[in-house]
Amino acid sequence: MKILIMVDMEGISGITSPDQVNADSGRYYAEGRQYATWETNACIKGCFSGGADEVIVRDAHMYGKNLLWEQLDPRAQYVFGPIGDIRLPDIEDCDGVILLGYHAMAGTPAAVLEHTMSSAGWQNLKVNGVNFGEIGIDAAYAGEYGVPVLLVSGDDKCCAEARSLIPGLLTAQVKRALSLSGAKLLSRENAHTLICEKSAEAVGRCFSQKPFAVSHPVTLTLEVTERTPLPSLRNRPYMKLLNGHTIEVTADNFVDAYWRLLS
């Protein structure tokens, strides 16, 4: 059984501040890197305990250079750095995906570090008319390859969003959001125990889980922030300009629509 772990930072236990996820923030970012590394190892441990034969970890926050490589569990393999038009590495060969340290979508009230893709540029994303965040993006992307999301971890708002999108999905709540940069946290030990136990349970249920699917064709509608420049429509016949800050693309499947939106 091959499991892909996608690691973001905003939903990692111990992280509440933008400084902890920003590479320009000195010692606060160093804290965030350490916390994400510890939690990744807890997840890997749980995956192998649950029956995984192979685990791949993608450092998926910003430029993919956050986890402390020298401290990571040697049993897993790791994808670091920018990887072009590959969002979920080796997804076609995986049996399940874990979304570790994720966050709620842009506009979620009082959610820790809420955003969708870019807090500076993206205001709102809809897929076939339904609001989506990064949980939905990665669930739909994996679903196009027939691969289910097995577990999502983060704050209470993130976990609620995940269960709303995929009823019955396992979640691991490591903090309760109180504001954009404030939360009530589990202890480090309890958070890591929770992640390990939930990861093992999720992997053990892998073959009973169904992939998340969106209806085809797929339309993505992106509203950007007021001062974010819109892409040119030149040589993009698949793209529509709906108004001064909203674009729309349609494709036969989610993966193609996603890359059309980013092209």
C-alpha positions as CSV (number, residue, x, y, z in Angstrom):
1,M,0.0,0.0,0.0
2,K,1.4,3.4,-1.1
3,I,0.4,6.5,0.8
4,L,1.1,10.1,-0.2
5,I,1.3,12.7,2.6
6,M,0.9,16.3,1.5
7,V,2.3,18.6,4.2
8,D,1.2,22.2,4.6
9,M,2.1,24.3,7.6
10,E,-0.8,26.5,8.7
11,G,-2.7,23.6,10.2
12,I,0.3,22.1,12.1
13,S,0.0,21.9,15.8
14,G,1.8,24.7,17.6
15,I,1.5,27.1,14.6
16,T,-0.8,30.1,14.9
17,S,1.3,33.1,13.6
18,P,2.1,34.1,10.0
19,D,5.7,34.5,11.1
20,Q,5.9,30.8,11.7
21,V,5.1,29.9,8.1
22,N,7.1,32.7,6.4
23,A,10.7,32.0,5.4
24,D,11.7,35.6,6.0
25,S,10.7,35.5,9.7
26,G,13.9,34.2,11.3
27,R,13.5,32.2,14.5
28,Y,9.7,32.1,14.3
29,Y,9.9,30.3,10.9
30,A,12.6,28.0,12.4
31,E,10.0,27.1,15.1
32,G,7.4,26.4,12.4
33,R,9.8,24.1,10.4
34,Q,10.6,22.1,13.5
35,Y,6.9,21.7,14.4
36,A,6.0,20.6,10.9
37,T,8.9,18.1,10.9
38,W,7.8,16.6,14.2
39,E,4.2,16.2,13.0
40,T,5.3,14.7,9.7
41,N,7.2,12.1,11.5
42,A,4.2,11.3,13.7
43,C,2.1,10.9,10.6
44,I,4.7,8.6,8.9
45,K,4.9,6.5,12.0
46,G,1.1,6.1,11.9
47,C,1.0,5.2,8.2
48,F,3.5,2.4,8.6
49,S,1.7,1.2,11.8
50,G,-1.6,1.1,9.8
51,G,-0.2,-1.1,7.1
52,A,1.5,1.2,4.5
53,D,4.4,-0.4,2.5
54,E,5.6,2.8,1.0
55,V,5.1,6.5,2.1
56,I,5.9,9.5,0.0
57,V,5.9,13.0,1.6
58,R,5.6,16.2,-0.4
59,D,6.6,19.4,1.4
60,A,3.7,21.4,-0.1
61,H,4.0,24.7,1.7
62,M,5.2,27.6,-0.5
63,Y,8.4,26.5,-2.3
64,G,8.6,23.1,-0.7
65,K,11.7,23.8,1.4
66,N,10.4,23.8,4.9
67,L,10.8,20.3,6.5
68,L,14.1,19.6,8.2
69,W,15.4,16.8,6.0
70,E,18.0,15.5,8.4
71,Q,15.4,14.9,11.1
72,L,12.8,13.1,8.9
73,D,11.9,9.4,9.3
74,P,14.2,7.4,7.0
75,R,11.5,4.9,6.0
76,A,9.7,7.5,3.8
77,Q,10.7,9.2,0.6
78,Y,10.5,13.0,0.2
79,V,9.6,15.5,-2.5
80,F,11.1,18.9,-1.9
81,G,11.3,22.1,-3.9
82,P,9.2,23.3,-6.9
83,I,8.0,20.5,-9.1
84,G,6.4,22.3,-12.1
85,D,3.0,21.1,-13.2
86,I,3.0,18.1,-10.8
87,R,0.7,18.9,-7.8
88,L,0.4,15.5,-6.2
89,P,3.6,13.5,-7.0
90,D,3.2,9.8,-8.0
91,I,-0.6,10.1,-7.4
92,E,-1.3,7.7,-10.2
93,D,0.5,5.0,-8.2
94,C,-0.8,5.8,-4.8
95,D,-3.6,4.1,-2.8
96,G,-4.5,7.1,-0.6
97,V,-3.6,10.6,0.4
98,I,-3.3,12.3,3.7
99,L,-3.6,16.1,3.9
100,L,-1.5,17.1,6.9
101,G,-1.4,20.5,8.5
102,Y,-4.1,22.0,6.1
103,H,-6.2,25.1,6.7
104,A,-9.7,26.4,6.0
105,M,-10.6,28.2,2.8
106,A,-10.3,31.9,2.3
107,G,-13.0,33.8,4.1
108,T,-13.7,31.3,6.8
109,P,-14.5,33.3,10.0
110,A,-11.9,33.0,12.8
111,A,-9.9,30.2,11.2
112,V,-6.2,30.1,11.8
113,L,-4.3,31.6,8.8
114,E,-7.3,30.9,6.4
115,H,-6.6,31.4,2.7
116,T,-6.9,29.6,-0.6
117,M,-3.6,29.2,-2.5
118,S,-2.5,32.8,-2.1
119,S,-3.7,35.1,0.7
120,A,-2.4,38.0,-1.3
121,G,-4.0,37.1,-4.7
122,W,-7.0,34.8,-4.4
123,Q,-10.2,36.0,-2.9
124,N,-12.6,33.2,-3.7
125,L,-12.5,29.9,-5.7
126,K,-15.6,28.0,-6.9
127,V,-15.7,24.6,-8.5
128,N,-18.9,24.0,-10.5
129,G,-20.4,26.9,-8.4
130,V,-19.3,25.5,-5.0
131,N,-16.7,27.3,-2.8
132,F,-13.5,25.3,-2.6
133,G,-10.3,25.7,-0.6
134,E,-7.1,23.7,-0.8
135,I,-8.7,20.6,0.8
136,G,-11.2,20.5,-2.0
137,I,-8.6,21.2,-4.7
138,D,-6.4,18.3,-3.6
139,A,-9.3,16.0,-3.0
140,A,-10.7,16.6,-6.4
141,Y,-7.2,16.4,-8.0
142,A,-6.6,13.0,-6.4
143,G,-10.1,11.9,-7.2
144,E,-9.4,12.2,-11.0
145,Y,-6.8,9.5,-10.5
146,G,-9.2,7.3,-8.5
147,V,-7.3,8.0,-5.2
148,P,-9.2,8.9,-2.0
149,V,-8.3,11.3,0.7
150,L,-8.0,9.3,3.9
151,L,-7.3,12.0,6.6
152,V,-7.2,15.8,7.0
153,S,-5.5,17.5,10.0
154,G,-5.6,21.1,11.1
155,D,-7.8,23.4,13.2
156,D,-11.5,22.8,13.9
157,K,-12.6,25.0,11.0
158,C,-10.4,23.0,8.6
159,C,-11.7,19.7,9.9
160,A,-15.3,20.8,9.6
161,E,-14.7,22.0,6.0
162,A,-13.2,18.6,5.2
163,R,-16.1,16.6,6.6
164,S,-18.6,18.8,4.9
165,L,-16.9,18.2,1.6
166,I,-16.4,14.4,2.2
167,P,-18.9,13.1,4.7
168,G,-17.5,10.5,7.0
169,L,-13.9,11.5,6.4
170,L,-11.5,11.0,9.3
171,T,-10.0,14.3,10.7
172,A,-7.4,15.1,13.3
173,Q,-8.1,18.4,15.1
174,V,-4.9,19.6,16.7
175,K,-6.2,23.1,17.7
176,R,-9.4,25.1,18.1
177,A,-9.2,28.4,16.1
178,L,-10.0,31.6,18.0
179,S,-8.9,34.1,15.4
180,L,-6.8,34.4,12.3
181,S,-3.6,34.1,14.4
182,G,-4.9,32.6,17.7
183,A,-5.9,29.2,18.8
184,K,-6.4,26.8,21.7
185,L,-3.7,24.1,21.3
186,L,-3.2,20.5,22.3
187,S,0.1,19.8,23.9
188,R,2.8,18.7,21.6
189,E,2.7,15.1,22.9
190,N,-1.1,14.9,22.6
191,A,-1.2,16.4,19.1
192,H,1.5,14.0,17.8
193,T,-0.2,11.0,19.5
194,L,-3.5,12.0,17.8
195,I,-1.9,12.4,14.4
196,C,-0.2,9.0,14.7
197,E,-3.3,7.2,15.8
198,K,-5.5,8.8,13.2
199,S,-3.0,8.2,10.4
200,A,-2.9,4.5,11.4
201,E,-6.7,4.3,11.4
202,A,-7.0,6.1,8.1
203,V,-4.5,3.8,6.3
204,G,-6.2,0.8,7.8
205,R,-9.5,2.0,6.2
206,C,-7.8,2.9,2.9
207,F,-9.5,0.3,0.6
208,S,-13.0,1.1,2.0
209,Q,-12.7,4.8,1.1
210,K,-14.1,6.2,-2.2
211,P,-12.4,8.9,-4.1
212,F,-13.9,12.4,-4.1
213,A,-15.4,13.3,-7.5
214,V,-16.7,16.5,-9.0
215,S,-19.1,16.3,-12.0
216,H,-17.7,16.7,-15.5
217,P,-17.1,19.0,-17.3
218,V,-15.5,21.1,-14.6
219,T,-15.8,24.9,-14.3
220,L,-13.5,26.8,-12.0
221,T,-14.3,30.4,-11.2
222,L,-11.6,32.5,-9.5
223,E,-12.2,35.9,-7.9
224,V,-8.9,37.7,-7.2
225,T,-8.1,40.4,-4.8
226,E,-8.8,44.0,-6.0
227,R,-5.2,44.8,-7.0
228,T,-4.2,41.4,-8.4
229,P,-3.7,41.7,-12.2
230,L,-5.8,39.3,-14.3
231,P,-4.1,37.1,-16.9
232,S,-4.3,38.1,-20.5
233,L,-7.0,36.2,-22.6
234,R,-4.6,36.2,-25.6
235,N,-4.0,32.6,-26.6
236,R,-6.3,31.4,-23.8
237,P,-9.6,30.6,-25.6
238,Y,-10.7,28.4,-22.7
239,M,-10.6,31.4,-20.3
240,K,-13.4,33.9,-19.7
241,L,-13.3,37.3,-18.0
242,L,-16.5,37.7,-16.0
243,N,-15.7,41.1,-14.5
244,G,-12.8,43.2,-13.5
245,H,-11.6,40.7,-10.9
246,T,-13.1,37.3,-11.9
247,I,-12.0,34.7,-14.4
248,E,-13.5,31.4,-15.4
249,V,-12.2,28.3,-17.1
250,T,-13.8,25.0,-18.1
251,A,-12.3,21.7,-19.0
252,D,-13.3,18.0,-19.3
253,N,-11.8,17.1,-15.9
254,F,-10.6,18.8,-12.7
255,V,-6.9,18.4,-13.4
256,D,-7.1,20.1,-16.8
257,A,-9.3,22.9,-15.4
258,Y,-6.9,23.5,-12.6
259,W,-3.8,23.9,-14.8
260,R,-5.8,26.0,-17.2
261,L,-6.6,28.3,-14.3
262,L,-2.9,28.6,-13.4
263,S,-1.6,28.9,-17.0
